[in-house]
């Protein structure tokens, strides 16, 4: 089906979408985000006392690395965890 809009046009707001680098895993997606925008906030959460903490892509990647290292040290390698 042919459309009258150029490929990559946001039809709701009628402006071109930004370019996205392809990735093959969530891990690769996180690495790309941390490289391209290390100081950009990836997510926020509110602690028990109501304090909001912002986590950047760089800190998020570091936390994921630490989690993976810890799991590997526990012998949890090459398995799927659900």
N, C-alpha and C positions, 0 to 999 in steps of 0.2 A: 504494500500500500504506500503510495507516494503522498508526502505532505507538502504543504506550501511554506513550511518553516525550515530554516537551515538546521542541520543536525547539531544538537547541543543547545538548543534554545529552550529556556524555561517558559513554557506556555502560560503558566499562571501569572507571571510577572513580566514576561516578554523581554528578558535580557539574557545574554549568553551565559552559559554555565562556565565555571572555571575548569581548567585542565586538571585531571586526576592521574597520577602515576599509577600504572598497574601494579598489583601485588598478588602474591600467591598464597599468603597465609596471614593470619591475624598478627603473628609475630613480626612479619615483614612490614605490615601496615603500621604497627607501633614504632618500629625502627625508623620508617620514613617520616612519620609525624615528629618524632623526637629529633631527627636531623634537621628537618625543615623549619620547625617552630618549637624549639626546646623550651622556651619560656611562656608559651601559650598554655592557658589553663585547659587541662584535659577533662577534669571533673571537679566537683565540689561536694563536700559532705558536711553534715552538721553533727558535731560530737554530742555526748550526753549532756554537757552543760550548755548547749546551744551555740557553741563556738563554731563558726563556719571555717573550714579548712579548704584551701584551693590547692590542687595537685597539678603540676605542670606535666607536659608530655615527657620531659627529661626525667623528672622524679618518678613518674608512672613506669617508665621503661626500667629504671633502676630497681624499683620494687618488684617488677615482674622477673627481672634477672635474679634478684635475691631469692624470690620464691622458688624459681626453677633450680637454683643451686641447692637450696635446702632440700627440695624433693629428691634431687639426684643423690645427695649425701645420705638420704634415708633409703636409697635403693629403688626409688620410684622412677625408673628410666624406661623409655620406649613402651609406655602403657598409656591407655586413654583413661582419664579420670572424669567421671561423670558427676 
